[in-house]
C-alpha cells in the first residue's frame, strides 16, 4: 500500500528543452509521459528565461523580484559603483553575500526540507545555476566545480561529481544518480539537472543532427531514471517531476548595448559605474543609479527605433514580468524576425553581446520573452495526479509548492501555486 512506502519526490530538469521539440519520433519517452500522465498545457518560463534565474525560481517557488537573483549576469552596487558579475562563477554566492548581506532572500526547498528528509542535487550546468539550488548549504549539491554536503562540507574523492561538461558527463551523472540516489532512502527530494540539450544548442543550430542527438540522449536518460524508480516502487511512493527551464531560439544577429549607450552620450555614466548593462542572451538588464536615470530615459525614445529592440520594459511593465530590483531600471527584449535557419526552424533573434566571447550566430540562445524560449515543459508522474492536461497556465514557480504539497509540508510564502493531485 502507498501508506507503507516512504514518500519522496524526484525532479529531473532537461535544460533548454523547449516544449515544441517533444514528439514520438524525437523524444519517445517524454512524449509517452505527456500522453500517459499529468502534463502542463501552457507552461511558462520566468524572466529572464535563463538557467541561473530558473534554478533560483524553481528552488524558491518565487519570481526574481522576490528571491533576488536577477539574471545570468547581474549588477551589484559596490564601492560606490555598479559592477556587472557573472552569476555562473563558483564564487558569486560569496560576492553576493558580501555585498548584500545574503544570497537568496527567501527560503529554498533545501532549507524547507532540511529537518524533514533533506535535498540532494546532481547538476551538470554552470556552477552558479547548480549552487543556487541550495546557496546556503542546507542540503547536498554535487557539481564538477565542487561538491558539498550540509553545512558546506566539501565532498572529495569518489563522493565528488567529477564529470565532464558535455553529453558524456550528463550520461555519467545520470547513471550515478540512478545507482546512488534512486535506491536510497536518505532524501525527501532528489534533483537531477542535465546540461542538455541546452549545452549543445549554444554551439549548434536548432534542428541540426547535433541537436537531435542531444534530444535523443536526454530522452534516454529520463527513461533510465524512470526505470530505476520503477525497480524500487515496492519501497518508495515517488512523485517524479520531469520538465525544463526554458527553450531556445536562433541567434540571427548581435548587438552590444553598452557600446550603443556609450555612442549615444552615456559613455561617462558607464565608465563611472552609474549605468551598467547585464546581458541575458536575447534580453538585457539595464541598471542605473537614481541620478543617472534621467539620462537613460532621454535615450530610450531613440533606442526604441533601433532594429534590435523588441520592447523596452520599465516600471510597472517590468514588474509585471516578475522582475524588479533596487538598482534595476529597465529590461530590453530583443527583436524577433520571421526567418528560418538552415534546418527550417522559424524565428531568429538578436543576441546581446556580453563581452565574454564572440556571438555564435546561427546557434541557439534564450533569455528574453520570445515564444519558444519561454515555453518549457512539465510532466507530473504519480498515480494520484492521473492523466490529462493541466488546463491552467503553470510556471516554474509552481514546481516547489507542488513538491512540498505532495510531501505533506507547509505550502506558504510562494509566488507559485501547487498543482494538486487530480487537478
C-alpha positions, 0 to 999 in steps of 0.5 A, a space after each residue: 500500500 502507498 501508506 507503507 512506502 516512504 514518500 519522496 519526490 524526484 525532479 529531473 530538469 532537461 535544460 533548454 528543452 523547449 516544449 515544441 521539440 517533444 514528439 514520438 519520433 524525437 523524444 519517445 519517452 517524454 512524449 509517452 509521459 505527456 500522453 500517459 500522465 499529468 502534463 502542463 498545457 501552457 507552461 511558462 518560463 520566468 524572466 529572464 528565461 535563463 538557467 541561473 534565474 530558473 534554478 533560483 525560481 524553481 528552488 524558491 517557488 518565487 519570481 526574481 523580484 522576490 528571491 533576488 537573483 536577477 539574471 545570468 549576469 547581474 549588477 551589484 552596487 559596490 564601492 560606490 559603483 555598479 559592477 556587472 558579475 557573472 552569476 555562473 562563477 563558483 564564487 558569486 554566492 560569496 560576492 553576493 553575500 558580501 555585498 548584500 548581506 545574503 544570497 537568496 532572500 527567501 527560503 529554498 526547498 533545501 532549507 524547507 526540507 532540511 529537518 524533514 528528509 533533506 535535498 540532494 542535487 546532481 547538476 551538470 550546468 554552470 556552477 552558479 545555476 547548480 549552487 543556487 539550488 541550495 546557496 546556503 548549504 542546507 542540503 547536498 549539491 554535487 557539481 564538477 566545480 565542487 561538491 558539498 554536503 550540509 553545512 558546506 562540507 566539501 565532498 572529495 574523492 569518489 563522493 565528488 561529481 567529477 564529470 565532464 561538461 558535455 553529453 558524456 558527463 550528463 550520461 555519467 551523472 545520470 547513471 550515478 544518480 540512478 545507482 546512488 540516489 534512486 535506491 536510497 532512502 536518505 532524501 525527501 527530494 532528489 534533483 537531477 539537472 542535465 546540461 542538455 540539450 541546452 549545452 549543445 544548442 549554444 554551439 549548434 543550430 536548432 534542428 541540426 543532427 547535433 541537436 537531435 542527438 542531444 534530444 535523443 540522449 536526454 530522452 534516454 536518460 529520463 527513461 533510465 531514471 524512470 526505470 530505476 524508480 520503477 525497480 524500487 516502487 515496492 519501497 518508495 511512493 515517488 512523485 517524479 517531476 520531469 520538465 525544463 527551464 526554458 527553450 531556445 531560439 536562433 541567434 540571427 544577429 548581435 548587438 552590444 548595448 553598452 557600446 550603443 549607450 556609450 555612442 549615444 552620450 552615456 559613455 561617462 555614466 558607464 565608465 563611472 559605474 552609474 549605468 551598467 548593462 547585464 546581458 541575458 542572451 536575447 534580453 538585457 538588464 539595464 541598471 542605473 543609479 537614481 541620478 543617472 536615470 534621467 539620462 537613460 530615459 532621454 535615450 530610450 525614445 531613440 533606442 526604441 527605433 533601433 532594429 534590435 529592440 523588441 520592447 523596452 520594459 520599465 516600471 510597472 511593465 517590468 514588474 509585471 514580468 516578475 522582475 524588479 530590483 533596487 538598482 534595476 531600471 529597465 529590461 530590453 527584449 530583443 527583436 524577433 524576425 520571421 526567418 528560418 535557419 538552415 534546418 527550417 526552424 522559424 524565428 531568429 533573434 538578436 543576441 546581446 553581446 556580453 563581452 565574454 566571447 564572440 556571438 555564435 550566430 546561427 546557434 541557439 540562445 534564450 533569455 528574453 520573452 520570445 515564444 519558444 524560449 519561454 515555453 518549457 515543459 512539465 510532466 507530473 508522474 504519480 498515480 494520484 495526479 492521473 492523466 490529462 492536461 493541466 488546463 491552467 497556465 503553470 510556471 516554474 514557480 509552481 514546481 516547489 509548492 507542488 513538491 512540498 504539497 505532495 510531501 505533506 509540508 507547509 505550502 506558504 510564502 510562494 509566488 507559485 501555486 501547487 498543482 494538486 493531485 487530480 487537478 
